[in-house]
Amino acid sequence: MRQIPVELGEGSYRIDIAAGLLCDASWWASQVAGRQVAIVTDTRVARHYLEPLAKVVGQAADGIVKIVLEAGEHNKDWKTLDEIFDGLLAARCDRNTILIALGGGVIGDIAGFAAASFMRGIEFIQVPTTLLAQVDSSIGGKTGINHARGKNMVGAFYQPRAVLIDPATLASLPPREVAAGAAEVIKHAAIASRPHFEWLEVRIEALMALEAETVAQAIEESCRIKAGVVAADEREGGVRALLNFGHTFGHAIEAGLGYGTWLHGEAVAAGMVQAAELSVLCGRLARSDAQRLTELIGRARLPVRAPDLGWQRWQDLMAVDKKSLRGAPRFVLLKGLGAASLEAVDAQLVKRAIDANIAETRTPVRGELLP
């Protein structure tokens, strides 16, 4: 088992990574023995993992509650959040109940927000089943839901009791979801580790093919990067904002097209290309390094061009980004592969970066490389 601590004082916890860990009875006995457990998942994940997990957790827990939500980013809203509360209240859950978030980033975010809110806070465990959730969204305590005016605009910082990562769950993912997760792996390398970026340049096809050792190493390195940043800046007051490389553009794409049209990782991938272009225009990044990033994203079968939302729509959506100050967006720029900074940028440079990477269609263009 690979174990990574998230050092947050009294709120510290551990990320445990091992194939087969999802159904490890001894691990679950150490977490939930004698307590009521509520498993929150969605219809897609439930088909594969709900019953096996409920069976092993039920051996140690004092009762199991199953709450199955409709799958999809478009369901990450108040209505779905209320469905979780309804299920918890109907089962007479209390402050001693432990909630398990079983699924991808949507489930982790919304179930975590439910745990933060129900009876003013109950413990929860993240069990991410997608690559994106395993390397990014399950770690660090960001929970929340979307609003029509912006992604993840309503939520709370609320750390889990533990994070259980079983890479074997990735076998059930379609290739598009694997690619979406690879976007966050690439992001971590781009902002924090040039050696890891160079390793990905060699191993990206093996990662996409879910070669076991490559997947395990990619997950571990991303988790170490994310855990280190979170430990230094739990509530995104400084360095943690660098984890949003590509996200100012990416969140605008998601909201502009309608949540769920592009996967989060697809939008972030195109956003990283735009952010790299902006870094070049600002004199922070060499053109050759921007091209290396774009080529790696394309090899991961991710879009390297963004949809044409129209400049005014881009401005409106980026103005509500959480990194904005008084409606003026700030951007994570690369200072080289493996280093980043958060800066305010002239709007005309932002427009040039967007215009340089606009696609002719509004659908993802996977694997298309810029000239």
LINQUIZI-V860962 format. One record per pair of residues at least 12 apart in sequence whose ideal C-beta (glycine too) atoms are under 10 Angstrom apart, sorted by the first residue. I is the first residue (numbers start at 1). J is the second residue. D is the distance in whole Angstrom. If there is no record, write none. Layout:
I_J_D, I_J_D
This chain:
1_16_6, 1_17_7, 1_18_4, 1_19_10, 1_20_10, 1_21_7, 1_24_9, 1_27_9, 1_165_10, 2_15_8, 2_16_8, 2_17_4, 2_18_7, 2_165_9, 2_167_10, 2_216_7, 2_217_9, 2_219_8, 2_220_5, 2_223_8, 2_224_10, 3_15_7, 3_16_6, 3_17_7, 3_18_9, 3_220_10, 3_223_10, 4_16_8, 4_17_7, 4_139_9, 4_163_9, 4_165_9, 4_219_10, 4_220_7, 4_221_10, 4_222_10, 4_223_5, 4_224_6, 4_226_9, 4_227_5, 4_228_9, 5_224_10, 5_227_7, 5_231_8, 6_139_7, 6_140_8, 6_141_9, 6_159_8, 6_160_9, 6_162_10, 6_163_8, 6_223_9, 6_226_9, 6_227_5, 6_228_9, 6_230_6, 6_231_6, 6_234_9, 7_227_8, 7_228_9, 7_230_9, 7_231_4, 7_232_9, 8_140_10, 8_141_8, 8_159_6, 8_227_10, 8_230_7, 8_231_6, 8_234_6, 9_231_9, 9_234_9, 11_141_8, 11_157_10, 11_158_10, 11_159_5, 11_160_10, 11_161_10, 11_234_8, 12_159_9, 12_231_8, 13_125_9, 13_126_9, 13_139_10, 13_141_9, 13_159_6, 13_160_6, 13_161_6, 13_162_5, 13_163_7, 13_227_10, 14_161_10, 14_162_6, 14_163_7, 14_164_10, 14_227_9, 15_126_9, 15_128_10, 15_134_9, 15_138_8, 15_139_6, 15_160_10, 15_162_8, 15_163_4, 15_164_8, 15_165_6, 15_219_9, 15_220_9, 15_223_5, 15_224_9, 15_226_9, 15_227_7, 16_162_7, 16_163_7, 16_164_6, 16_165_7, 16_166_9, 17_134_8, 17_163_9, 17_164_8, 17_165_4, 17_166_8, 17_167_7, 17_216_7, 17_219_6, 17_220_6, 17_223_7, 18_164_9, 18_165_8, 18_166_7, 18_167_8, 18_168_9, 18_216_9, 19_165_10, 19_166_6, 19_167_5, 19_168_5, 19_169_9, 19_170_10, 19_171_10, 19_212_7, 19_215_9, 19_216_8, 20_166_7, 20_167_9, 20_168_6, 21_127_9, 21_164_6, 21_165_7, 21_166_5, 21_167_9, 21_168_8, 21_169_10, 22_48_10, 22_49_7, 22_52_7, 22_53_6, 22_56_8, 22_102_9, 22_127_7, 22_129_8, 22_164_7, 22_165_9, 22_166_4, 22_167_10, 22_168_7, 22_169_6, 23_49_9, 23_52_5, 23_53_7, 23_55_8, 23_56_5, 23_57_9, 23_166_8, 23_168_9, 24_56_7, 24_164_9, 24_166_9, 25_55_9, 25_56_5, 25_57_9, 25_59_6, 25_60_7, 26_56_10, 26_60_9, 27_56_9, 27_60_10, 27_162_9, 27_164_7, 28_53_9, 28_56_6, 28_57_5, 28_58_9, 28_59_8, 28_60_5, 28_61_8, 28_100_9, 28_125_9, 28_164_9, 29_56_9, 29_57_9, 29_59_7, 29_60_4, 29_61_9, 30_60_9, 30_162_9, 31_57_9, 31_60_8, 31_61_9, 31_98_7, 31_100_9, 31_123_9, 31_125_6, 31_161_7, 31_162_6, 31_164_8, 32_57_6, 32_58_10, 32_59_10, 32_60_5, 32_61_5, 32_62_9, 32_64_10, 32_97_10, 32_98_5, 32_100_8, 32_123_9, 32_125_8, 32_161_9, 33_59_10, 33_60_5, 33_61_8, 33_62_9, 34_60_8, 34_61_8, 34_62_5, 34_96_9, 35_60_9, 35_61_6, 35_62_6, 35_63_9, 35_96_6, 35_97_7, 35_98_5, 35_123_9, 36_61_7, 36_62_6, 36_63_5, 36_64_8, 36_65_7, 36_88_10, 36_91_8, 36_92_9, 36_93_6, 36_94_7, 36_96_7, 36_97_5, 36_98_7, 36_99_10, 36_122_10, 37_53_10, 37_54_9, 37_57_6, 37_58_8, 37_60_9, 37_61_4, 37_62_8, 37_63_7, 37_64_5, 37_65_7, 37_66_10, 37_93_9, 37_97_7, 37_98_5, 37_99_8, 37_100_6, 37_125_9, 38_61_10, 38_63_9, 38_64_8, 38_65_4, 38_66_8, 38_67_6, 38_84_8, 38_87_7, 38_88_6, 38_91_7, 38_93_6, 38_97_6, 38_98_7, 38_99_5, 38_100_7, 38_101_10, 38_111_9, 38_114_9, 38_115_9, 38_118_9, 38_122_9, 38_124_9, 39_53_6, 39_54_6, 39_57_7, 39_58_10, 39_61_10, 39_64_7, 39_65_7, 39_66_5, 39_67_7, 39_68_9, 39_98_10, 39_99_8, 39_100_5, 39_101_9, 39_102_6, 39_103_10, 39_111_9, 39_125_10, 39_127_9, 40_65_9, 40_66_9, 40_67_5, 40_68_8, 40_69_7, 40_83_9, 40_84_6, 40_87_8, 40_88_9, 40_99_6, 40_100_7, 40_101_6, 40_102_7, 40_103_8, 40_107_6, 40_108_9, 40_110_8, 40_111_4, 40_112_9, 40_114_7, 40_115_9, 40_124_9, 40_127_10, 41_53_8, 41_54_10, 41_66_8, 41_67_7, 41_68_6, 41_69_7, 41_71_9, 41_100_8, 41_101_8, 41_102_4, 41_103_5, 41_104_10, 41_107_6, 41_111_8, 41_127_9, 41_129_9, 42_67_10, 42_68_7, 42_69_5, 42_70_7, 42_71_4, 42_72_8, 42_75_8, 42_80_9, 42_102_9, 42_103_5, 42_104_8, 42_106_7, 42_107_6, 42_110_10, 42_111_10, 42_129_10, 43_68_6, 43_69_7, 43_70_6, 43_71_5, 43_72_9, 43_75_10, 43_103_10, 44_68_10, 44_70_9, 44_71_4, 44_72_9, 44_103_8, 44_104_9, 44_107_10, 44_129_9, 44_172_9, 44_173_10, 44_174_10, 44_177_10, 45_68_9, 45_69_10, 45_71_8, 45_102_6, 45_103_4, 45_104_7, 45_107_7, 45_127_9, 45_129_5, 45_130_9, 45_169_9, 45_172_8, 46_66_8, 46_67_10, 46_68_5, 46_69_9, 46_71_9, 46_102_8, 46_103_9, 47_68_10, 47_172_9, 48_102_10, 48_129_8, 48_169_8, 48_171_9, 48_172_5, 48_173_10, 49_102_6, 49_103_9, 49_127_8, 49_129_6, 49_166_9, 49_169_7, 49_172_8, 50_66_6, 50_68_7, 50_102_7, 50_103_10, 51_66_9, 53_66_10, 53_100_7, 53_102_6, 53_127_7, 53_129_10, 53_164_10, 53_166_10, 54_66_6, 54_100_9, 54_102_9, 57_98_9, 57_100_7, 57_102_10, 57_125_10, 57_127_10, 61_97_10, 61_98_8, 61_100_10, 62_96_9, 62_97_10, 63_91_8, 63_92_10, 63_93_9, 63_97_9, 64_91_9, 64_100_9, 65_87_6, 65_88_7, 65_90_8, 65_91_4, 65_92_9, 65_93_6, 65_97_8, 65_99_9, 65_100_10, 66_87_8, 66_91_9, 66_102_10, 67_83_7, 67_84_6, 67_85_10, 67_86_9, 67_87_4, 67_88_7, 67_90_9, 67_91_9, 67_93_10, 67_99_9, 67_100_10, 67_102_10, 67_111_8, 67_114_9, 68_83_9, 68_87_9, 68_102_10, 69_81_10, 69_83_6, 69_84_7, 69_87_9, 69_103_9, 69_106_9, 69_107_7, 69_110_8, 69_111_9, 70_83_9, 71_103_8, 71_104_9, 71_106_8, 71_107_9, 71_260_10, 72_106_7, 72_259_8, 72_260_5, 73_104_9, 73_105_9, 73_106_6, 73_109_10, 73_146_7, 73_151_9, 73_254_7, 73_258_9, 73_259_4, 73_260_4, 73_261_9, 73_262_9, 73_263_8, 73_264_7, 74_106_9, 74_146_8, 74_258_7, 74_259_5, 74_260_4, 74_261_9, 75_106_7, 75_107_10, 75_110_8, 75_145_9, 75_146_9, 75_259_9, 75_260_8, 76_105_9, 76_106_5, 76_107_9, 76_109_7, 76_110_5, 76_113_9, 76_144_8, 76_145_5, 76_146_5, 76_147_10, 76_151_9, 76_152_8, 76_259_7, 76_260_9, 77_110_8, 77_145_6, 77_146_6, 77_147_8, 77_148_9, 77_154_9, 77_259_9, 78_145_7, 78_146_10, 78_147_9, 78_154_8, 79_145_10, 80_106_9, 80_107_10, 80_110_6, 80_114_9, 80_145_8, 81_110_6, 81_111_9, 81_113_6, 81_114_6, 81_117_8, 81_144_10, 81_145_6, 81_154_9, 82_114_9, 83_110_10, 83_114_9, 84_99_8, 84_107_10, 84_110_7, 84_111_7, 84_113_9, 84_114_4, 84_115_9, 84_117_9, 84_118_8, 85_114_7, 85_117_8, 85_118_6, 85_119_10, 87_114_9, 88_114_7, 88_115_9, 88_118_6, 88_119_9, 88_122_9, 89_118_9, 89_119_10, 93_118_7, 93_119_8, 93_122_8, 94_118_9, 94_119_7, 94_122_8, 95_118_9, 95_119_5, 95_120_8, 95_121_8, 95_122_6, 95_123_9, 96_119_10, 96_122_8, 96_123_9, 97_115_9, 97_118_8, 97_119_9, 97_122_5, 97_123_8, 97_124_9, 98_115_9, 98_122_7, 98_123_5, 98_124_7, 98_125_7, 98_161_7, 98_162_10, 99_111_6, 99_112_8, 99_114_7, 99_115_5, 99_116_10, 99_118_8, 99_122_6, 99_123_7, 99_124_4, 99_125_7, 99_126_10, 99_160_9, 99_161_9, 100_115_10, 100_124_7, 100_125_5, 100_126_8, 100_127_6, 100_160_10, 100_161_10, 100_164_9, 101_113_10, 101_114_9, 101_115_8, 101_124_6, 101_125_7, 101_126_5, 101_127_6, 101_128_8, 101_129_10, 101_133_9, 101_138_8, 101_143_9, 101_160_8, 101_163_10, 102_125_9, 102_126_9, 102_127_5, 102_128_9, 102_129_7, 102_164_10, 102_169_10, 103_126_10, 103_127_8, 103_128_7, 103_129_6, 103_130_8, 103_133_7, 103_138_10, 103_169_10, 104_128_7, 104_129_6, 104_130_4, 104_131_9, 104_132_7, 104_133_5, 104_134_9, 104_137_8, 104_138_9, 104_169_10, 104_173_9, 104_177_8, 104_180_9, 104_181_9, 104_263_10, 104_264_9, 105_128_8, 105_130_7, 105_132_6, 105_133_5, 105_134_10, 105_136_8, 105_137_4, 105_138_8, 105_142_10, 105_180_9, 105_181_9, 105_184_9, 105_263_10, 105_264_6, 105_265_9, 106_130_9, 106_133_9, 106_137_9, 106_145_9, 106_146_9, 106_259_9, 106_260_9, 106_264_9, 107_126_9, 107_127_9, 107_128_9, 107_129_8, 107_130_9, 107_133_8, 107_137_10, 107_138_10, 108_124_9, 108_126_6, 108_127_9, 108_128_6, 108_129_9, 108_130_9, 108_132_10, 108_133_5, 108_134_10, 108_136_10, 108_137_5, 108_138_5, 108_139_10, 108_142_9, 108_143_8, 108_160_9, 108_163_9, 109_133_9, 109_137_7, 109_138_9, 109_142_7, 109_143_5, 109_144_6, 109_145_7, 109_146_9, 109_152_7, 109_155_7, 110_143_8, 110_144_8, 110_145_6, 110_146_9, 110_155_9, 111_124_7, 111_125_10, 111_126_9, 111_127_10, 111_143_8, 111_160_10, 112_124_6, 112_126_7, 112_137_9, 112_138_9, 112_141_7, 112_142_8, 112_143_3, 112_144_8, 112_155_8, 112_156_8, 112_157_10, 112_158_6, 112_159_9, 112_160_7, 113_142_9, 113_143_4, 113_144_5, 113_145_6, 113_152_10, 113_154_8, 113_155_5, 113_156_6, 113_158_7, 114_143_8, 114_145_10, 114_158_10, 115_143_7, 115_156_9, 115_158_7, 115_160_8, 115_161_9, 116_141_9, 116_143_6, 116_144_9, 116_155_8, 116_156_4, 116_157_8, 116_158_4, 116_159_9, 117_143_9, 117_155_10, 117_156_7, 117_158_9, 121_156_9, 121_158_7, 122_158_10, 122_161_10, 123_159_10, 123_160_8, 123_161_5, 123_162_9, 124_143_9, 124_158_8, 124_159_9, 124_160_5, 124_161_6, 124_162_9, 125_138_10, 125_160_6, 125_161_5, 125_162_5, 125_163_7, 125_164_6, 126_138_4, 126_139_8, 126_140_10, 126_141_9, 126_143_10, 126_159_10, 126_160_5, 126_161_9, 126_162_7, 126_163_4, 126_164_7, 126_165_9, 127_160_10, 127_162_9, 127_163_8, 127_164_5, 127_165_8, 127_166_8, 127_169_9, 128_163_7, 128_164_8, 128_165_6, 128_166_9, 128_169_8, 128_181_10, 128_219_10, 129_165_9, 129_166_8, 129_168_10, 129_169_4, 129_170_8, 129_172_8, 129_173_8, 129_177_10, 130_169_8, 130_170_7, 130_172_10, 130_173_6, 130_177_6, 130_178_8, 130_180_8, 130_181_6, 130_263_10, 130_264_10, 130_265_9, 131_167_9, 131_169_9, 131_170_6, 131_173_7, 131_177_7, 131_178_6, 131_179_9, 131_180_7, 131_181_2, 131_182_7, 131_183_9, 131_184_8, 131_185_7, 131_207_9, 131_208_10, 131_210_9, 131_215_8, 131_218_8, 131_219_8, 131_222_9, 131_265_8, 132_173_10, 132_177_8, 132_178_9, 132_179_10, 132_180_5, 132_181_4, 132_182_8, 132_183_7, 132_184_5, 132_185_9, 132_263_8, 132_264_7, 132_265_5, 132_268_9, 133_163_10, 133_165_9, 133_169_10, 133_177_10, 133_181_8, 133_184_9, 133_264_10, 134_163_9, 134_164_10, 134_165_5, 134_166_9, 134_167_7, 134_169_8, 134_170_8, 134_181_7, 134_184_9, 134_185_10, 134_215_9, 134_218_9, 134_219_5, 134_222_8, 134_223_8, 135_165_9, 135_181_6, 135_182_9, 135_183_10, 135_184_5, 135_185_5, 135_187_9, 135_188_7, 135_215_10, 135_218_7, 135_219_6, 135_220_9, 135_221_9, 135_222_4, 135_223_7, 135_225_9, 135_226_7, 136_181_8, 136_183_9, 136_184_4, 136_185_8, 136_187_8, 136_188_8, 136_222_7, 136_223_9, 136_225_10, 136_226_6, 136_243_8, 136_264_9, 136_265_9, 136_268_9, 137_152_10, 137_181_10, 137_184_8, 137_226_9, 137_264_8, 138_160_8, 138_163_5, 138_164_9, 138_165_8, 138_223_9, 138_226_9, 139_159_9, 139_160_9, 139_163_6, 139_165_9, 139_222_9, 139_223_6, 139_225_10, 139_226_5, 139_227_6, 139_229_9, 139_230_7, 139_243_10, 140_157_8, 140_159_8, 140_160_9, 140_163_10, 140_226_6, 140_227_8, 140_229_8, 140_230_4, 140_231_9, 140_233_10, 140_234_8, 140_235_10, 140_236_9, 140_240_8, 140_243_8, 141_155_10, 141_156_8, 141_157_5, 141_158_5, 141_159_4, 141_160_7, 141_230_7, 141_234_7, 141_235_9, 142_155_7, 142_156_9, 142_157_6, 142_158_8, 142_159_10, 142_230_9, 142_235_10, 142_236_8, 142_240_9, 142_243_10, 143_155_5, 143_156_6, 143_157_8, 143_158_5, 143_159_9, 143_160_9, 144_156_7, 144_157_9, 144_158_9, 146_251_10, 146_254_8, 146_255_8, 146_259_6, 146_260_10, 147_255_9, 147_320_9, 148_255_8, 148_258_10, 148_259_9, 149_255_8, 149_316_9, 149_317_8, 149_319_10, 149_320_6, 150_251_7, 150_252_9, 150_254_9, 150_255_6, 150_316_10, 150_317_7, 150_318_10, 150_319_9, 150_320_4, 150_321_7, 150_322_8, 150_324_10, 151_247_9, 151_250_9, 151_251_4, 151_252_9, 151_253_10, 151_254_5, 151_255_6, 151_259_7, 151_264_8, 151_267_9, 151_317_9, 151_320_9, 151_321_9, 151_322_9, 152_247_10, 152_251_8, 152_254_10, 152_264_10, 152_322_7, 153_251_9, 153_255_10, 153_320_7, 153_321_9, 153_322_7, 155_322_10, 157_230_10, 157_234_7, 157_235_5, 157_236_8, 159_230_9, 159_234_8, 163_223_8, 163_227_9, 165_216_10, 165_219_6, 165_220_9, 165_223_8, 167_210_8, 167_212_7, 167_215_5, 167_216_6, 167_218_9, 167_219_6, 167_220_10, 168_210_10, 168_212_9, 168_215_10, 170_210_6, 170_212_10, 170_215_7, 170_219_9, 171_210_7, 173_210_8, 175_208_7, 175_209_10, 175_210_10, 175_301_7, 175_366_9, 176_263_7, 176_265_9, 176_266_8, 176_301_8, 176_302_10, 176_364_8, 176_366_8, 177_263_7, 177_265_8, 178_207_8, 178_208_6, 178_209_9, 178_210_7, 178_215_9, 178_265_9, 178_300_9, 178_301_9, 179_207_10, 179_208_7, 179_263_8, 179_265_7, 179_266_7, 179_269_8, 179_297_10, 179_300_5, 179_301_5, 179_302_5, 179_303_9, 179_364_9, 179_366_7, 179_367_9, 180_262_9, 180_263_4, 180_264_6, 180_265_3, 180_266_6, 180_267_9, 180_268_8, 180_269_8, 180_300_9, 180_301_10, 180_302_8, 180_364_10, 181_207_9, 181_208_10, 181_215_10, 181_218_9, 181_219_9, 181_222_9, 181_263_9, 181_264_10, 181_265_6, 181_300_9, 182_200_9, 182_204_7, 182_207_6, 182_208_7, 182_218_8, 182_265_7, 182_269_8, 182_296_9, 182_297_9, 182_299_9, 182_300_4, 182_301_8, 182_302_7, 183_246_8, 183_250_9, 183_263_9, 183_264_8, 183_265_4, 183_266_7, 183_267_9, 183_268_5, 183_269_4, 183_270_9, 183_271_9, 183_272_7, 183_297_7, 183_300_7, 183_302_6, 183_303_10, 184_222_7, 184_226_9, 184_243_9, 184_246_10, 184_264_9, 184_265_6, 184_268_7, 184_269_9, 185_197_10, 185_200_7, 185_204_9, 185_207_7, 185_215_10, 185_218_5, 185_219_8, 185_221_8, 185_222_5, 185_225_10, 185_265_9, 185_300_8, 186_200_6, 186_201_10, 186_204_8, 186_207_10, 186_218_10, 186_222_10, 186_245_10, 186_246_9, 186_265_9, 186_268_9, 186_269_8, 186_272_7, 186_293_8, 186_296_6, 186_297_6, 186_299_10, 186_300_7, 186_302_8, 187_222_9, 187_225_9, 187_242_10, 187_243_8, 187_244_9, 187_245_5, 187_246_6, 187_247_9, 187_250_10, 187_265_9, 187_268_7, 187_269_9, 187_271_9, 187_272_6, 187_275_10, 187_293_10, 187_297_10, 187_332_9, 187_340_10, 188_200_10, 188_218_9, 188_221_7, 188_222_5, 188_223_9, 188_224_9, 188_225_5, 188_226_7, 188_229_9, 188_243_8, 188_245_9, 189_201_9, 189_218_9, 189_221_8, 189_222_8, 189_225_8, 189_293_9, 189_296_9, 189_337_8, 189_338_7, 190_245_6, 190_246_8, 190_272_7, 190_275_9, 190_276_8, 190_289_9, 190_292_10, 190_293_6, 190_296_9, 190_297_10, 190_332_10, 190_334_6, 190_336_10, 190_337_6, 190_338_7, 190_339_9, 190_340_8, 191_225_8, 191_229_9, 191_239_10, 191_242_5, 191_243_7, 191_244_9, 191_245_5, 191_246_9, 191_272_10, 191_332_7, 191_333_10, 191_334_7, 191_335_10, 191_337_9, 191_338_7, 191_339_7, 191_340_4, 191_341_10, 192_221_10, 192_222_9, 192_224_9, 192_225_5, 192_226_9, 192_228_8, 192_229_7, 192_239_10, 192_242_8, 192_243_9, 192_245_10, 192_338_6, 192_339_8, 192_340_8, 193_221_7, 193_222_9, 193_224_9, 193_225_6, 193_337_9, 193_338_5, 193_339_10, 194_289_9, 194_336_7, 194_337_5, 194_338_3, 194_339_8, 195_221_9, 195_337_10, 195_338_8, 196_217_9, 196_218_9, 196_221_5, 196_222_8, 196_224_9, 196_225_8, 196_337_10, 196_338_8, 197_289_9, 197_292_8, 197_293_8, 197_296_8, 197_337_5, 197_338_6, 198_292_9, 198_337_8, 198_338_9, 199_214_9, 199_217_8, 199_218_9, 199_221_8, 200_214_9, 200_218_7, 200_221_9, 200_296_6, 200_299_9, 200_300_9, 201_292_7, 201_293_10, 201_295_8, 201_296_6, 201_299_8, 201_337_10, 202_214_10, 203_215_10, 203_217_8, 203_218_8, 204_218_9, 204_295_10, 204_296_6, 204_297_9, 204_298_10, 204_299_5, 204_300_6, 204_301_10, 205_299_7, 205_300_9, 206_218_9, 207_219_10, 207_299_10, 207_300_8, 208_299_8, 208_300_6, 208_301_7, 225_243_9, 226_240_9, 226_243_7, 229_241_10, 229_242_7, 229_243_6, 230_243_9, 236_322_8, 236_323_9, 238_342_8, 239_340_9, 239_341_10, 239_342_9, 240_342_10, 241_322_9, 241_323_6, 241_330_8, 241_332_7, 241_340_9, 241_341_10, 241_342_5, 242_332_5, 242_333_10, 242_334_10, 242_339_9, 242_340_5, 242_341_7, 242_342_6, 243_332_8, 243_340_9, 244_268_9, 244_271_9, 244_275_9, 244_321_8, 244_322_8, 244_323_6, 244_330_10, 244_331_9, 244_332_6, 244_340_10, 244_342_8, 245_268_8, 245_271_8, 245_272_6, 245_275_6, 245_276_9, 245_279_10, 245_331_9, 245_332_4, 245_333_8, 245_334_7, 245_340_6, 245_342_9, 246_265_10, 246_267_8, 246_268_5, 246_269_7, 246_270_8, 246_271_4, 246_272_3, 246_273_8, 246_274_7, 246_275_5, 246_276_8, 246_293_10, 246_297_10, 246_331_9, 246_332_7, 246_334_10, 247_264_9, 247_267_9, 247_268_6, 247_271_6, 247_272_9, 247_275_9, 247_321_8, 247_322_9, 247_323_8, 247_331_10, 247_332_8, 248_271_7, 248_274_9, 248_275_7, 248_278_9, 248_314_10, 248_317_9, 248_318_6, 248_321_5, 248_322_9, 248_323_6, 248_324_8, 248_329_6, 248_330_8, 248_331_6, 248_332_7, 248_345_10, 248_350_9, 249_267_8, 249_268_8, 249_270_7, 249_271_3, 249_272_8, 249_273_9, 249_274_5, 249_275_6, 249_277_10, 249_278_9, 249_306_7, 249_314_8, 249_317_9, 249_318_8, 249_321_9, 249_329_10, 249_331_8, 249_350_9, 249_353_8, 249_354_7, 249_357_9, 250_262_9, 250_264_7, 250_265_9, 250_266_8, 250_267_4, 250_268_4, 250_269_8, 250_270_7, 250_271_3, 250_272_8, 250_274_9, 250_275_9, 250_306_9, 250_321_10, 251_264_9, 251_267_7, 251_268_9, 251_271_8, 251_317_7, 251_318_8, 251_320_9, 251_321_6, 251_322_9, 251_323_10, 252_267_8, 252_271_8, 252_274_10, 252_306_9, 252_307_10, 252_309_7, 252_313_8, 252_314_6, 252_315_9, 252_316_9, 252_317_4, 252_318_5, 252_319_10, 252_320_9, 252_321_8, 252_329_9, 252_354_9, 253_266_8, 253_267_4, 253_268_9, 253_269_10, 253_270_6, 253_271_7, 253_274_9, 253_303_9, 253_306_6, 253_307_6, 253_309_7, 253_314_9, 253_317_8, 253_362_10, 253_364_10, 254_266_9, 254_267_5, 254_268_9, 254_271_9, 254_317_9, 255_267_9, 255_309_9, 255_313_9, 255_316_9, 255_317_5, 255_318_10, 255_320_9, 256_306_9, 256_307_7, 256_308_10, 256_309_4, 256_310_9, 256_313_6, 256_314_8, 256_316_9, 256_317_6, 256_362_9, 257_306_10, 257_307_6, 257_309_8, 257_362_6, 257_363_9, 257_364_10, 261_307_9, 261_362_8, 261_363_8, 261_364_9, 262_303_8, 262_306_9, 262_307_8, 262_362_9, 262_363_8, 262_364_6, 263_302_9, 263_303_10, 263_364_8, 265_300_9, 265_302_7, 265_303_10, 266_301_10, 266_302_6, 266_303_5, 266_363_10, 266_364_5, 266_365_10, 266_366_8, 267_302_10, 267_303_8, 267_306_8, 267_307_9, 267_364_9, 268_297_10, 268_302_9, 268_303_10, 269_293_10, 269_294_10, 269_296_10, 269_297_5, 269_298_9, 269_300_7, 269_301_10, 269_302_4, 269_303_6, 269_304_7, 269_305_10, 269_306_10, 269_364_9, 269_366_9, 270_297_8, 270_302_8, 270_303_5, 270_304_6, 270_305_6, 270_306_4, 270_307_8, 270_357_7, 270_358_10, 270_359_8, 270_364_8, 270_365_9, 271_303_10, 271_306_7, 271_331_10, 271_332_10, 271_357_9, 272_290_10, 272_293_7, 272_294_9, 272_296_10, 272_297_6, 272_302_9, 272_304_9, 272_332_9, 272_334_9, 273_290_8, 273_293_7, 273_294_5, 273_297_6, 273_298_9, 273_302_9, 273_303_8, 273_304_5, 273_305_7, 273_306_8, 273_353_9, 273_356_9, 273_357_5, 273_370_7, 274_304_10, 274_305_9, 274_306_6, 274_314_10, 274_331_9, 274_350_9, 274_353_5, 274_354_6, 274_355_10, 274_356_8, 274_357_5, 274_358_9, 275_290_9, 275_293_9, 275_331_6, 275_332_6, 275_333_7, 275_334_7, 275_340_9, 275_345_10, 275_350_10, 275_353_8, 275_357_10, 276_289_8, 276_290_4, 276_291_9, 276_292_9, 276_293_5, 276_294_7, 276_297_9, 276_333_9, 276_334_6, 276_337_10, 276_353_9, 276_357_9, 277_290_6, 277_293_10, 277_294_9, 277_349_10, 277_350_10, 277_352_8, 277_353_4, 277_354_8, 277_355_9, 277_356_5, 277_357_6, 277_370_9, 278_290_10, 278_331_6, 278_332_9, 278_333_6, 278_334_9, 278_343_9, 278_345_6, 278_349_6, 278_350_6, 278_352_8, 278_353_4, 278_354_9, 278_356_9, 278_357_10, 279_293_9, 279_331_8, 279_332_9, 279_333_4, 279_334_4, 279_335_8, 279_336_9, 279_340_9, 279_341_9, 279_343_9, 279_345_9, 279_353_9, 280_333_9, 280_334_9, 280_349_10, 280_353_8, 280_356_9, 281_333_10, 281_345_8, 281_346_9, 281_348_10, 281_349_5, 281_350_9, 281_352_6, 281_353_6, 281_356_9, 282_331_9, 282_333_6, 282_334_10, 282_335_10, 282_341_10, 282_343_7, 282_345_6, 282_346_9, 282_349_6, 282_350_10, 282_353_9, 283_333_10, 284_333_5, 284_334_6, 284_335_5, 284_336_8, 284_339_9, 284_340_9, 284_341_7, 284_343_8, 284_345_10, 285_333_7, 285_334_5, 285_335_7, 285_336_7, 285_337_8, 285_339_10, 285_340_10, 286_334_10, 286_336_7, 286_337_9, 288_337_10, 289_334_7, 289_335_10, 289_336_6, 289_337_5, 289_338_10, 290_334_8, 290_337_9, 290_370_9, 291_369_9, 291_370_8, 291_371_10, 292_337_7, 293_334_8, 293_337_7, 294_357_9, 294_368_10, 294_369_7, 294_370_5, 295_369_6, 295_370_9, 296_337_10, 297_366_10, 297_367_9, 297_368_10, 297_369_9, 297_370_10, 298_365_9, 298_366_8, 298_367_5, 298_368_6, 298_369_5, 298_370_8, 299_367_7, 299_369_9, 300_366_9, 300_367_8, 301_364_9, 301_366_4, 301_367_5, 301_368_10, 302_364_8, 302_365_9, 302_366_6, 302_367_8, 302_368_9, 303_357_10, 303_359_7, 303_363_9, 303_364_4, 303_365_5, 303_366_6, 303_367_9, 303_368_7, 304_357_7, 304_359_9, 304_364_10, 304_365_7, 304_366_9, 304_367_8, 304_368_6, 304_369_6, 304_370_6, 305_356_9, 305_357_5, 305_358_6, 305_359_4, 305_360_8, 305_361_9, 305_364_9, 305_365_6, 305_368_6, 305_369_10, 305_370_8, 306_353_10, 306_354_7, 306_355_10, 306_356_10, 306_357_6, 306_358_6, 306_359_6, 306_362_10, 306_365_10, 307_358_8, 307_359_6, 307_360_10, 307_361_8, 307_362_4, 307_363_8, 307_364_9, 307_365_10, 308_354_9, 308_355_9, 308_358_5, 308_359_7, 308_360_8, 308_361_9, 308_362_7, 309_354_9, 309_358_9, 309_362_9, 311_347_9, 311_350_9, 311_351_6, 311_354_7, 311_355_8, 314_329_10, 314_347_10, 314_350_8, 314_351_8, 314_354_6, 315_327_10, 315_329_8, 315_347_7, 315_350_8, 315_351_9, 315_354_10, 317_329_9, 318_330_10, 318_331_9, 318_347_10, 318_350_8, 318_354_10, 323_342_7, 323_344_10, 324_344_10, 325_344_8, 328_344_6, 328_345_9, 328_347_9, 329_344_8, 329_345_8, 329_347_9, 329_350_8, 330_342_6, 330_343_6, 330_344_5, 330_345_8, 331_343_6, 331_344_8, 331_345_5, 331_349_9, 331_350_7, 331_353_9, 333_345_8, 356_370_8, 357_370_7
